[in-house]
Amino acid sequence: MPLSPEIIADTARRLHEAEKTRIRIGQISKANPDMTMADGYAIQQAWLDLKLAEGRRIVGRKIGLTSRAMQMNSQIDEPDYGALLDDMVFAEGTPIPTARFINPLIEVELAFILSRPLQGPNVTIFDVLAATAWVAPALEIIDLRVDPVDPETKSMMKALDTISDNAACAGYVVGGNPVRVDDVDLRWVGAILSKNGVVEETGLAAGVLNHPATGIAWLANKLSAHGHRLEADQVIMCGSFTRPIFAKAGDVFHADYGPLGSFSAVFC
């Protein structure tokens, strides 16, 4: 049985407050053991409605859990998604206030900037490439508003918790050298992520569902079932191809994408 509208609304409100107070809430899946993926997205939408009511704007979408290893770890067989809001954007070189987050992490990604809408169903990777104006290097800031480990049972949070929590999205930075989709083989785009001068992660974009545009096609088709589409000029974060790295005040991250340029993210 789906979660009641009251539970959905209350959970969304508590997530909203957790972001403001920077105090995590208990695992949603533990409190609602029969919840489904649809319930998780219903909570996410209710949270998003609260944001929109406060004057926020949707400027894009993010896709998560795109690697096979992460899907197996989360016990799901497809990615998840969340919304990018206008107050999540951090300009390249602008100090990022660590106090805004609970315990932020950085992930290496590619950002697709659309030139026209993508409306499912039946969107293919070729439709995505044809609708993409630019692809740019990006870093996503993720932050969990739900306890990752239950203090009593020590059980790990589930994908349902992350879905409810806007796929853990908290911010993003786009930088480097944007390119057209036919300028490079996107599968072979690589990145070196350094933290305070030490290389922490390297990876190839092929780690994202074999091609970074694959997840965007999946997202366009997924959203169509809920009456939504990907809009022109939106930024779509295609999913990480490195593990997340914790960030704290004073940390300087440098992301080197080779031919696609490099840029830094500084936490203050």
C-alpha positions in Angstrom: 0.0 0.0 0.0 1.4 3.4 -0.9 2.4 5.8 1.9 -0.4 8.1 2.9 -0.3 11.7 1.8 0.2 12.8 5.4 3.3 10.7 5.8 4.7 11.9 2.5 4.1 15.5 3.4 5.5 15.2 6.9 8.6 13.4 5.7 9.2 16.1 3.0 8.8 18.8 5.7 11.4 17.0 8.0 13.9 16.7 5.1 13.4 20.4 4.4 14.1 21.3 8.0 17.1 18.9 8.1 18.7 20.9 5.3 18.1 24.2 7.1 19.2 23.1 10.6 21.9 20.7 9.3 20.6 18.0 11.6 19.9 14.7 9.9 16.6 12.8 10.3 16.3 9.0 10.9 16.2 6.6 8.0 12.9 6.9 6.2 13.0 3.3 5.0 13.3 2.1 8.6 10.3 4.1 9.7 8.3 2.9 6.7 9.5 -0.6 5.9 6.9 -1.2 3.2 7.7 1.9 1.2 8.4 1.6 -2.5 10.5 3.5 -5.0 7.3 5.4 -6.0 6.9 6.5 -2.4 10.5 7.8 -2.4 9.9 9.9 -5.5 6.6 11.1 -4.1 8.5 12.4 -1.0 11.1 14.0 -3.2 8.3 15.8 -5.2 6.7 17.0 -2.0 10.0 18.4 -0.9 10.5 20.0 -4.3 7.1 21.6 -4.0 8.1 23.2 -0.7 11.2 24.6 -2.4 9.3 26.0 -5.4 6.8 27.6 -3.0 9.7 29.4 -1.4 10.7 30.9 -4.8 13.3 28.4 -5.9 13.6 27.4 -9.6 14.4 24.1 -11.3 17.5 24.7 -13.5 18.3 21.1 -14.2 18.4 17.5 -13.1 20.9 15.0 -11.7 21.3 11.3 -12.1 22.8 9.1 -9.5 23.7 5.5 -8.9 24.8 5.1 -12.5 27.7 2.7 -11.9 27.0 -1.0 -11.6 28.9 -1.3 -8.4 26.8 1.4 -6.7 23.6 -0.2 -7.9 24.5 -3.5 -6.5 25.5 -1.9 -3.2 22.2 -0.1 -3.1 20.2 -3.3 -4.2 18.5 -1.6 -7.1 18.9 -2.2 -10.9 18.5 1.3 -12.2 19.8 4.8 -11.5 17.9 7.4 -9.4 17.4 11.1 -10.0 16.9 14.5 -8.3 16.4 18.2 -9.2 19.0 21.0 -9.5 17.7 24.3 -8.1 18.9 27.8 -8.7 20.5 28.2 -5.3 22.6 25.0 -5.8 24.8 26.6 -8.4 28.3 27.7 -7.4 30.4 29.6 -10.0 33.9 28.3 -10.8 36.3 29.9 -8.4 33.7 31.1 -5.9 34.2 30.0 -2.3 31.8 27.3 -1.3 30.5 27.8 2.3 30.9 24.5 4.1 28.6 25.6 6.9 25.7 25.4 4.4 26.0 21.6 4.4 26.0 18.7 6.9 28.9 16.7 5.6 29.5 17.5 2.0 31.2 15.2 -0.6 32.5 15.9 -4.1 31.9 13.8 -7.2 33.4 14.0 -10.7 30.8 14.3 -13.5 30.0 15.7 -16.9 27.2 18.3 -17.3 25.0 18.2 -20.4 23.5 21.6 -21.4 20.4 21.0 -23.6 19.6 23.1 -26.6 16.0 21.8 -26.9 13.6 19.8 -24.7 13.7 16.0 -24.4 10.3 14.4 -23.9 9.9 10.7 -23.3 8.9 8.0 -23.9 11.3 6.3 -26.3 14.1 8.9 -26.1 17.4 7.3 -27.2 21.0 8.2 -26.7 21.0 9.6 -30.2 18.2 12.0 -29.3 20.2 13.1 -26.3 23.3 13.9 -28.3 21.2 15.7 -30.9 19.5 17.8 -28.2 22.8 18.7 -26.4 24.4 22.1 -27.0 27.4 21.6 -24.8 29.1 19.1 -22.5 31.2 20.5 -19.7 33.3 19.2 -16.8 31.5 19.5 -13.5 31.7 18.6 -9.8 28.6 17.7 -7.8 28.3 18.4 -4.1 26.3 15.7 -2.4 25.1 15.8 1.2 22.9 13.4 3.1 20.0 14.7 5.1 19.2 11.2 6.3 21.3 9.2 8.7 23.6 7.0 6.5 24.0 4.6 9.4 21.1 3.9 11.9 22.5 4.6 15.4 20.6 1.7 16.9 20.8 -1.1 14.4 23.9 0.1 12.5 22.1 -0.7 9.3 23.1 1.3 6.2 20.6 3.7 4.5 18.8 2.3 1.4 18.4 3.7 -2.0 14.8 4.6 -1.0 16.2 7.1 1.6 18.5 8.7 -1.0 15.6 9.0 -3.6 13.5 10.7 -1.0 16.4 13.0 -0.2 16.6 14.5 -3.7 19.2 11.9 -4.6 21.4 13.5 -2.0 22.0 16.5 -4.3 23.2 19.7 -2.6 25.1 21.7 -5.2 27.3 21.7 -8.3 30.1 23.6 -10.1 30.5 23.7 -13.9 33.9 24.7 -15.3 36.7 23.8 -17.6 36.3 23.9 -21.4 32.8 23.1 -22.7 32.7 21.0 -26.0 30.3 19.9 -28.6 29.3 16.3 -28.4 31.0 15.5 -31.7 34.3 17.1 -30.7 35.3 14.2 -28.4 34.5 10.6 -27.7 32.6 11.1 -24.5 33.2 7.6 -23.3 36.9 8.3 -23.1 36.7 11.6 -21.3 38.9 11.2 -18.2 39.3 13.2 -15.0 41.9 13.5 -12.2 40.5 14.8 -8.9 43.0 16.2 -6.5 42.3 17.4 -2.9 44.8 19.8 -1.4 47.4 18.8 -4.0 47.0 15.0 -3.5 45.3 12.9 -6.3 42.3 11.3 -4.7 40.5 9.8 -7.7 40.7 9.2 -11.4 38.1 7.8 -13.8 36.6 7.6 -17.3 33.1 8.7 -18.3 32.4 5.3 -19.7 31.9 4.2 -16.1 28.5 6.0 -16.3 26.4 3.3 -17.9 29.0 2.8 -20.7 28.2 6.3 -22.1 27.3 9.4 -20.1 24.4 10.2 -22.4 22.7 6.8 -21.6 21.5 8.0 -18.2 20.0 11.2 -19.7 17.9 9.1 -22.1 16.8 7.0 -19.2 15.9 10.1 -17.2 13.8 11.7 -20.0 11.8 8.5 -20.4 11.4 8.1 -16.6 10.2 11.7 -16.2 7.6 11.3 -19.0 5.7 8.8 -16.8 5.1 11.6 -14.3 4.2 14.2 -16.9 7.6 16.0 -16.9 10.3 16.5 -19.5 13.9 17.8 -19.7 13.8 21.5 -20.8 16.0 23.5 -23.1 18.9 25.2 -21.3 18.7 22.9 -18.4 21.9 21.4 -16.9 21.8 17.6 -16.6 24.4 16.0 -14.4 24.9 12.6 -15.9 26.3 10.7 -12.8 29.7 10.3 -11.2 32.5 8.2 -12.5 34.6 8.4 -9.3 33.9 7.7 -5.7 32.8 10.7 -3.6 35.4 12.5 -1.5 34.6 14.3 1.7 35.1 18.1 1.8 35.7 20.4 4.8 36.5 24.1 5.3 39.8 25.0 3.8 39.9 22.1 1.3 40.9 22.9 -2.3 39.7 20.5 -5.0 41.2 20.6 -8.5 39.6 18.7 -11.3 41.7 18.1 -14.4 39.8 16.8 -17.5 42.7 17.0 -19.9 41.4 18.4 -23.3 38.2 19.6 -21.5 40.3 21.8 -19.2 40.5 22.0 -15.5 39.0 24.1 -12.6 39.0 24.3 -8.9 36.4 24.2 -6.1 37.4 25.9 -2.8 35.5 25.3 0.5 35.5 28.0 3.1 
